[in-house]
Amino acid sequence: MRKHLNRFLVFLSLDLFFLVAIFNIVGWLRGILINDQWILWPLAVPALLVVGGFYLIDAYKRSTDMMSLNYTSEHIIAVFFALIGTLLFTYVFLTGDYPLQQSRGVITLSFLLYAPVTLAYRRYAYALGNALRIRNTLVFIGDAESGRGFAAECARMGYQQPVLYVSPAESGGDGLQTVDRVLDGVEHGEIRVEAIVLHENNRDLHAPLSQRLVELFFQGVPTYTLELFHQVYWRKIPLYRLNQAWLFQEGFQIAREPVFERLKRISDIALSLFALILGSPLFAAIALAIWLDDRGPVIFRQTRIGKNRVPFRLLKFRTMRLNAGEGDAYTQAGDRRITRTGRFLRASRLDELPQMLNVLIGDMSLIGPRAEWDKLVERYEAEIPCYHFRHLVKPGITGWAQVNYPYGANIEDTLRKLEYDLYYIRHFSFFIDAAIVLKTIHIMLFGKGR
């Protein structure tokens, strides 16, 4: 925890320092500042916007891969929206005298310089930290089967650290001695530990072992239950923890804060109406392109399952050929049923735009779990325990599962996406919604839909 806080404070300090430095240097070069003049307090709004944007894309988290192209694009998008927000605040919402109003060029050029600078030291810090971190060990304490499953999940999530799993046995058994040896290595620095992960089975944690874990925790060794590790590191809910009583044991923020749900509905109405009006020329252009492709209908309608399992008719731009038939319930890469126009619409997610009407009338929200076909839902509910939990909220045009996991093409993908859906339902907030919006823009720009 202390390492995470230190990292946050270092990056926050650098972000604020370079924001002030770049704005003032550009101001001097552009001639709006002279001699010893400085801009400080007017930068409060740009600072809030960039820090908020960086927070939403996990730019302060140690586990974020700063070297990836995905993060790079999200970083640039966050800075771009901070630029737009600053321009709107400065020239639209403010009426009095304000130092930044002297030059739009200073604001724009400052943000253009700010994006690569803040990205550069994050990439440098990540490269240095990753070289050390890759040698750190994840220590899993639990039964052997769960340990192997945890190691496999780490590999699937792209973690390169070694995983050491030990199985505690009855007091005095060989397993407990093995755990003691591992914890001795952690305590004396012989094992560089990333985190200790405990399987949620208190029967195996005997009093001496529990006491040692408490002592290591207070010495600063990160220690998590397996479920909490999933949520903190991977931001998803592990399905092994689910049962019919889990909802009542854990509780959900959505159930405790109905005011948030009402505010979300108001924002859905306002934003969907705004998008329908502003995007009407784009809607017309897409409709014409679809019609010219094969002279077929523009809109595709299908029964989907909404909140509380209520069915509704979902609207999308048609992307498949008229003679495609039922076929496979999932589309595959290079699927021949998809039209030329449809391939572009799917890659850019523009085929989802008519769902703004579903949002406006209340069948959907802008953000939430994917609205699934009613025939697939029947199958999923028969095969996946607690799948119906995802129907506690309205489905969305985009969502946490959609931006964190690729298109699902089988039952295994559905299981993986459900983990992210349940994380969203449990942590339901404007912060996570804002993060989803930024990540969705990244997906649309880089054509990652199917």
LOMAR-478071 format. One line per field, with one value per residue (C-alpha): residue number from 1; residue in three letters; x, y, z. Coordinates in steps of 0.05 Angstrom, whole numbers. Example, Ala and Ser with C-alpha at 12.3 -4.5 7.8 and 13.67 -1.06 7.14 Angstrom:
num = c(1:2)
residu = c(ALA:SER)
x = c(246:273)
y = c(-90:-21)
z = c(156:143)
END
This chain:
num = c(1:2:3:4:5:6:7:8:9:10:11:12:13:14:15:16:17:18:19:20:21:22:23:24:25:26:27:28:29:30:31:32:33:34:35:36:37:38:39:40:41:42:43:44:45:46:47:48:49:50:51:52:53:54:55:56:57:58:59:60:61:62:63:64:65:66:67:68:69:70:71:72:73:74:75:76:77:78:79:80:81:82:83:84:85:86:87:88:89:90:91:92:93:94:95:96:97:98:99:100:101:102:103:104:105:106:107:108:109:110:111:112:113:114:115:116:117:118:119:120:121:122:123:124:125:126:127:128:129:130:131:132:133:134:135:136:137:138:139:140:141:142:143:144:145:146:147:148:149:150:151:152:153:154:155:156:157:158:159:160:161:162:163:164:165:166:167:168:169:170:171:172:173:174:175:176:177:178:179:180:181:182:183:184:185:186:187:188:189:190:191:192:193:194:195:196:197:198:199:200:201:202:203:204:205:206:207:208:209:210:211:212:213:214:215:216:217:218:219:220:221:222:223:224:225:226:227:228:229:230:231:232:233:234:235:236:237:238:239:240:241:242:243:244:245:246:247:248:249:250:251:252:253:254:255:256:257:258:259:260:261:262:263:264:265:266:267:268:269:270:271:272:273:274:275:276:277:278:279:280:281:282:283:284:285:286:287:288:289:290:291:292:293:294:295:296:297:298:299:300:301:302:303:304:305:306:307:308:309:310:311:312:313:314:315:316:317:318:319:320:321:322:323:324:325:326:327:328:329:330:331:332:333:334:335:336:337:338:339:340:341:342:343:344:345:346:347:348:349:350:351:352:353:354:355:356:357:358:359:360:361:362:363:364:365:366:367:368:369:370:371:372:373:374:375:376:377:378:379:380:381:382:383:384:385:386:387:388:389:390:391:392:393:394:395:396:397:398:399:400:401:402:403:404:405:406:407:408:409:410:411:412:413:414:415:416:417:418:419:420:421:422:423:424:425:426:427:428:429:430:431:432:433:434:435:436:437:438:439:440:441:442:443:444:445:446:447:448:449:450)
residu = c(MET:ARG:LYS:HIS:LEU:ASN:ARG:PHE:LEU:VAL:PHE:LEU:SER:LEU:ASP:LEU:PHE:PHE:LEU:VAL:ALA:ILE:PHE:ASN:ILE:VAL:GLY:TRP:LEU:ARG:GLY:ILE:LEU:ILE:ASN:ASP:GLN:TRP:ILE:LEU:TRP:PRO:LEU:ALA:VAL:PRO:ALA:LEU:LEU:VAL:VAL:GLY:GLY:PHE:TYR:LEU:ILE:ASP:ALA:TYR:LYS:ARG:SER:THR:ASP:MET:MET:SER:LEU:ASN:TYR:THR:SER:GLU:HIS:ILE:ILE:ALA:VAL:PHE:PHE:ALA:LEU:ILE:GLY:THR:LEU:LEU:PHE:THR:TYR:VAL:PHE:LEU:THR:GLY:ASP:TYR:PRO:LEU:GLN:GLN:SER:ARG:GLY:VAL:ILE:THR:LEU:SER:PHE:LEU:LEU:TYR:ALA:PRO:VAL:THR:LEU:ALA:TYR:ARG:ARG:TYR:ALA:TYR:ALA:LEU:GLY:ASN:ALA:LEU:ARG:ILE:ARG:ASN:THR:LEU:VAL:PHE:ILE:GLY:ASP:ALA:GLU:SER:GLY:ARG:GLY:PHE:ALA:ALA:GLU:CYS:ALA:ARG:MET:GLY:TYR:GLN:GLN:PRO:VAL:LEU:TYR:VAL:SER:PRO:ALA:GLU:SER:GLY:GLY:ASP:GLY:LEU:GLN:THR:VAL:ASP:ARG:VAL:LEU:ASP:GLY:VAL:GLU:HIS:GLY:GLU:ILE:ARG:VAL:GLU:ALA:ILE:VAL:LEU:HIS:GLU:ASN:ASN:ARG:ASP:LEU:HIS:ALA:PRO:LEU:SER:GLN:ARG:LEU:VAL:GLU:LEU:PHE:PHE:GLN:GLY:VAL:PRO:THR:TYR:THR:LEU:GLU:LEU:PHE:HIS:GLN:VAL:TYR:TRP:ARG:LYS:ILE:PRO:LEU:TYR:ARG:LEU:ASN:GLN:ALA:TRP:LEU:PHE:GLN:GLU:GLY:PHE:GLN:ILE:ALA:ARG:GLU:PRO:VAL:PHE:GLU:ARG:LEU:LYS:ARG:ILE:SER:ASP:ILE:ALA:LEU:SER:LEU:PHE:ALA:LEU:ILE:LEU:GLY:SER:PRO:LEU:PHE:ALA:ALA:ILE:ALA:LEU:ALA:ILE:TRP:LEU:ASP:ASP:ARG:GLY:PRO:VAL:ILE:PHE:ARG:GLN:THR:ARG:ILE:GLY:LYS:ASN:ARG:VAL:PRO:PHE:ARG:LEU:LEU:LYS:PHE:ARG:THR:MET:ARG:LEU:ASN:ALA:GLY:GLU:GLY:ASP:ALA:TYR:THR:GLN:ALA:GLY:ASP:ARG:ARG:ILE:THR:ARG:THR:GLY:ARG:PHE:LEU:ARG:ALA:SER:ARG:LEU:ASP:GLU:LEU:PRO:GLN:MET:LEU:ASN:VAL:LEU:ILE:GLY:ASP:MET:SER:LEU:ILE:GLY:PRO:ARG:ALA:GLU:TRP:ASP:LYS:LEU:VAL:GLU:ARG:TYR:GLU:ALA:GLU:ILE:PRO:CYS:TYR:HIS:PHE:ARG:HIS:LEU:VAL:LYS:PRO:GLY:ILE:THR:GLY:TRP:ALA:GLN:VAL:ASN:TYR:PRO:TYR:GLY:ALA:ASN:ILE:GLU:ASP:THR:LEU:ARG:LYS:LEU:GLU:TYR:ASP:LEU:TYR:TYR:ILE:ARG:HIS:PHE:SER:PHE:PHE:ILE:ASP:ALA:ALA:ILE:VAL:LEU:LYS:THR:ILE:HIS:ILE:MET:LEU:PHE:GLY:LYS:GLY:ARG)
x = c(0:57:90:26:17:88:81:16:48:110:69:20:77:109:43:29:101:104:34:56:125:99:42:89:144:95:65:133:150:83:91:30:76:133:192:175:101:75:10:-10:-81:-113:-83:-127:-180:-130:-96:-162:-179:-113:-107:-179:-167:-103:-138:-193:-144:-104:-43:-25:-28:35:3:-16:27:52:90:29:-2:-70:-46:-11:-75:-115:-64:-69:-145:-146:-102:-144:-207:-171:-155:-227:-252:-203:-223:-297:-287:-243:-283:-354:-369:-326:-349:-299:-226:-184:-110:-116:-166:-108:-89:-122:-55:-21:-72:-71:5:15:-28:5:72:44:19:87:124:77:76:153:168:113:143:212:189:150:210:254:202:183:256:255:182:188:234:182:143:68:59:-7:-29:-84:-98:-57:-114:-131:-57:-50:-113:-85:-20:-58:-100:-37:-8:-73:-74:-2:34:107:124:136:79:97:38:40:-14:-22:-37:-59:-18:51:44:93:50:52:127:132:91:136:198:167:146:216:243:195:211:287:286:307:242:224:149:99:40:15:-52:-97:-150:-214:-214:-203:-201:-131:-104:-82:-69:8:2:-51:-6:54:12:-13:58:82:22:40:112:86:79:17:-32:-99:-153:-159:-224:-194:-132:-178:-212:-150:-104:-152:-216:-262:-301:-276:-334:-313:-338:-409:-469:-542:-530:-469:-510:-539:-473:-433:-484:-481:-471:-527:-576:-553:-553:-617:-601:-542:-588:-635:-578:-553:-622:-623:-554:-576:-635:-595:-536:-575:-621:-560:-526:-588:-596:-522:-509:-568:-525:-479:-540:-565:-497:-491:-562:-547:-482:-519:-575:-526:-487:-544:-608:-632:-663:-621:-641:-632:-679:-670:-700:-652:-658:-657:-660:-698:-700:-750:-743:-740:-726:-655:-639:-574:-550:-553:-483:-499:-523:-598:-588:-544:-598:-592:-523:-473:-496:-427:-390:-320:-260:-269:-342:-371:-440:-417:-424:-368:-402:-418:-345:-327:-388:-371:-297:-314:-374:-417:-468:-488:-512:-587:-586:-588:-663:-665:-629:-677:-739:-708:-694:-619:-568:-507:-463:-476:-469:-479:-552:-552:-597:-655:-638:-566:-590:-631:-569:-524:-572:-577:-501:-472:-491:-512:-511:-577:-540:-519:-593:-594:-578:-598:-555:-511:-484:-415:-391:-334:-332:-334:-273:-233:-245:-249:-312:-340:-345:-360:-383:-313:-311:-379:-354:-295:-338:-386:-329:-321:-397:-404:-346:-382:-449:-416:-375:-426:-404:-393:-318:-320:-371:-323:-266:-309:-324:-249:-233:-292:-266:-199:-233:-274:-213:-171:-226:-225:-298:-323)
y = c(0:48:34:49:114:136:121:161:220:219:218:269:316:307:318:383:408:397:426:491:491:477:528:582:567:567:632:666:641:665:732:732:730:778:782:748:735:666:630:588:591:593:524:493:471:441:406:376:353:319:287:262:235:200:170:142:106:78:122:122:46:5:-54:-12:-29:40:11:-16:17:13:54:104:118:123:172:216:213:233:294:312:313:355:404:406:415:471:507:500:525:583:609:584:581:640:711:752:766:703:698:637:675:713:657:592:575:574:525:480:480:468:406:381:384:358:292:264:291:258:194:193:192:141:94:105:91:29:2:10:-18:-76:-99:-105:-127:-185:-220:-212:-274:-281:-327:-365:-400:-451:-521:-547:-546:-474:-456:-486:-450:-384:-395:-409:-346:-304:-331:-317:-246:-235:-234:-254:-260:-330:-359:-400:-436:-474:-515:-509:-574:-593:-563:-595:-626:-620:-569:-520:-527:-511:-448:-429:-437:-393:-340:-342:-327:-269:-240:-244:-218:-283:-283:-218:-218:-181:-202:-258:-285:-326:-374:-360:-421:-402:-474:-480:-417:-441:-392:-391:-381:-327:-290:-293:-266:-209:-191:-192:-149:-96:-99:-76:-142:-135:-190:-204:-255:-287:-250:-183:-196:-206:-140:-99:-125:-147:-109:-168:-216:-289:-335:-388:-342:-339:-375:-357:-325:-284:-223:-218:-232:-180:-128:-81:-6:-2:-28:23:84:91:166:146:104:163:209:157:155:231:231:174:215:279:247:200:257:300:244:231:304:319:253:254:270:211:166:186:174:105:87:106:65:3:11:21:-41:-91:-50:-83:-56:-8:-28:-96:-115:-171:-191:-180:-188:-125:-108:-157:-205:-161:-173:-115:-103:-78:-34:-36:-17:-80:-108:-178:-200:-211:-285:-297:-336:-357:-391:-388:-347:-315:-279:-302:-264:-257:-279:-281:-262:-191:-140:-93:-34:-77:-95:-22:-8:-66:-48:24:5:52:-4:7:79:64:36:109:102:42:85:144:101:67:-4:7:52:82:40:-30:-104:-124:-137:-211:-247:-281:-349:-344:-321:-384:-425:-384:-386:-462:-471:-414:-408:-338:-312:-277:-229:-188:-171:-130:-68:-44:-68:-16:3:-3:-31:-55:-125:-96:-51:-103:-167:-180:-202:-266:-325:-383:-403:-394:-322:-310:-335:-287:-228:-244:-233:-161:-150:-169:-124:-66:-82:-86:-21:18:91:153:142:74:99:155:105:62:123:137:64:60:119:84:21:61:100:37:-6:-62:-83:-145)
z = c(0:17:-50:-87:-49:-62:-136:-139:-104:-148:-213:-186:-169:-237:-272:-236:-242:-318:-327:-294:-328:-399:-395:-370:-419:-477:-450:-449:-518:-546:-513:-466:-405:-395:-346:-280:-293:-276:-288:-227:-202:-272:-282:-228:-278:-329:-270:-245:-315:-331:-262:-267:-337:-316:-256:-301:-347:-287:-302:-229:-219:-217:-254:-316:-376:-395:-455:-491:-551:-516:-458:-504:-541:-477:-449:-511:-509:-435:-450:-511:-469:-417:-473:-496:-425:-413:-477:-460:-389:-411:-470:-458:-384:-360:-373:-333:-343:-342:-359:-404:-449:-480:-527:-551:-582:-514:-486:-547:-556:-481:-482:-546:-510:-444:-473:-496:-435:-384:-426:-431:-357:-345:-397:-367:-296:-320:-357:-295:-247:-292:-296:-220:-213:-262:-211:-156:-136:-125:-65:-64:-1:-11:-37:-95:-146:-131:-135:-204:-225:-199:-236:-300:-292:-281:-345:-383:-357:-382:-315:-322:-248:-221:-179:-117:-88:-22:11:86:121:191:247:248:178:122:85:143:148:74:86:144:101:47:96:127:58:50:119:109:38:6:-34:-68:-61:-105:-61:-17:-41:6:-17:21:65:137:160:131:165:233:289:282:206:213:263:216:159:203:222:149:129:181:156:88:50:5:25:-9:-9:-78:-92:-71:-114:-174:-160:-145:-199:-254:-236:-243:-197:-198:-214:-164:-109:-136:-107:-99:-31:-52:-72:-2:33:-5:-22:-82:-85:-135:-83:-31:-75:-116:-125:-170:-213:-222:-240:-289:-322:-329:-361:-408:-432:-442:-476:-521:-544:-557:-596:-638:-657:-668:-703:-751:-812:-795:-785:-854:-887:-855:-875:-947:-948:-922:-974:-1031:-1010:-1024:-1027:-963:-899:-858:-787:-755:-698:-649:-582:-526:-450:-407:-334:-290:-350:-388:-464:-512:-586:-596:-657:-695:-764:-806:-819:-846:-914:-926:-939:-878:-842:-770:-777:-720:-661:-658:-713:-728:-756:-831:-826:-897:-873:-858:-914:-936:-902:-842:-832:-823:-779:-732:-728:-709:-666:-708:-718:-646:-656:-666:-595:-573:-586:-539:-487:-497:-486:-425:-450:-443:-412:-447:-402:-375:-390:-463:-482:-502:-551:-514:-544:-519:-450:-443:-457:-411:-352:-360:-362:-320:-246:-225:-297:-281:-234:-295:-305:-241:-283:-351:-409:-443:-511:-481:-415:-371:-402:-473:-462:-423:-461:-536:-572:-541:-589:-543:-473:-444:-468:-438:-370:-374:-394:-337:-287:-313:-316:-243:-223:-257:-224:-156:-163:-206:-203:-247:-242:-274:-325:-345:-351:-397:-441:-450:-465:-514:-553:-558:-585:-636:-660:-670:-699:-648:-654:-690)
END
